[in-house]
Amino acid sequence: MDPSATLWWGVPALFVVIGLVELAKKVGFPAQYAMLLAVAIGIVGGILSTIFANSVLANATMGGVVIGLMASGLWSGVKNASENAPKT
C-alpha cells in the first residue's frame, strides 16, 4: 500500500499521525511509547475514516486538526528562531 495514497477526509493520514504523536510527546507522553501511539492512532483513524467517510462534521473536524497542528508547528518554529536569534 502506498502511504501517500491513504487519505482521511482529504488529508494524508501519515501527516496527521506524525503531527498527533509529536503533539502528544510535547505534552508529556513518554517517547518510548510513541510507536504504539502511532499505531493506535492509525488504527482508530482508519476505522473512523471508513465509518464516517462522507461526514461533513468529520471533514470539518479533520480540517480543524490540521490547521491546529500547522499553527502550533509554525508558532514553535517562529518561537525557536526568535529565541536563538543573536541579541543586538
C-alpha positions as semicolon CSV with decimal commas, in nm:
position;residue;x (nm);y (nm);z (nm)
1;M;0,000;0,000;0,000
2;D;0,125;0,346;-0,089
3;P;0,118;0,554;0,237
4;S;0,078;0,879;0,044
5;A;-0,247;0,749;-0,107
6;T;-0,419;0,697;0,230
7;L;-0,637;0,998;0,296
8;W;-0,855;1,078;0,595
9;W;-1,117;1,326;0,481
10;G;-0,884;1,463;0,215
11;V;-0,576;1,484;0,438
12;P;-0,280;1,243;0,409
13;A;-0,312;1,019;0,715
14;L;0,064;0,996;0,755
15;F;0,092;1,369;0,830
16;V;-0,194;1,358;1,078
17;V;-0,045;1,065;1,269
18;I;0,301;1,223;1,281
19;G;0,156;1,554;1,397
20;L;-0,059;1,399;1,670
21;V;0,226;1,182;1,802
22;E;0,462;1,481;1,813
23;L;0,196;1,684;1,991
24;A;0,145;1,405;2,244
25;K;0,520;1,389;2,312
26;K;0,534;1,766;2,365
27;V;0,263;1,749;2,629
28;G;0,437;1,470;2,818
29;F;0,356;1,139;2,650
30;P;0,654;0,903;2,704
31;A;0,868;0,894;2,388
32;Q;0,937;0,522;2,425
33;Y;0,567;0,452;2,360
34;A;0,537;0,684;2,059
35;M;0,540;0,393;1,814
36;L;0,248;0,226;1,993
37;L;0,060;0,555;1,998
38;A;0,119;0,600;1,624
39;V;-0,017;0,251;1,553
40;A;-0,320;0,313;1,777
41;I;-0,394;0,647;1,607
42;G;-0,357;0,477;1,268
43;I;-0,599;0,201;1,360
44;V;-0,858;0,431;1,513
45;G;-0,825;0,682;1,230
46;G;-0,862;0,411;0,968
47;I;-1,176;0,277;1,133
48;L;-1,327;0,623;1,180
49;S;-1,247;0,727;0,824
50;T;-1,432;0,420;0,699
51;I;-1,733;0,471;0,922
52;F;-1,761;0,845;0,868
53;A;-1,629;0,865;0,511
54;N;-1,886;1,116;0,389
55;S;-1,947;1,306;0,712
56;V;-1,940;1,684;0,687
57;L;-1,869;1,707;1,061
58;A;-1,575;1,465;1,038
59;N;-1,439;1,658;0,739
60;A;-1,461;1,987;0,929
61;T;-1,304;1,832;1,239
62;M;-1,011;1,696;1,042
63;G;-0,964;2,036;0,881
64;G;-0,951;2,191;1,228
65;V;-0,698;1,934;1,349
66;V;-0,473;2,003;1,051
67;I;-0,499;2,380;1,095
68;G;-0,421;2,346;1,465
69;L;-0,120;2,122;1,404
70;M;0,012;2,354;1,135
71;A;-0,038;2,662;1,352
72;S;0,137;2,504;1,651
73;G;0,428;2,398;1,430
74;L;0,451;2,745;1,281
75;W;0,434;2,906;1,624
76;S;0,701;2,669;1,757
77;G;0,930;2,743;1,463
78;V;0,894;3,120;1,499
79;K;0,942;3,099;1,875
80;N;1,256;2,885;1,843
81;A;1,400;3,111;1,574
82;S;1,341;3,424;1,781
83;E;1,494;3,268;2,094
84;N;1,804;3,162;1,901
85;A;1,845;3,493;1,715
86;P;2,158;3,688;1,802
87;K;2,099;3,967;2,052
88;T;2,181;4,317;1,928
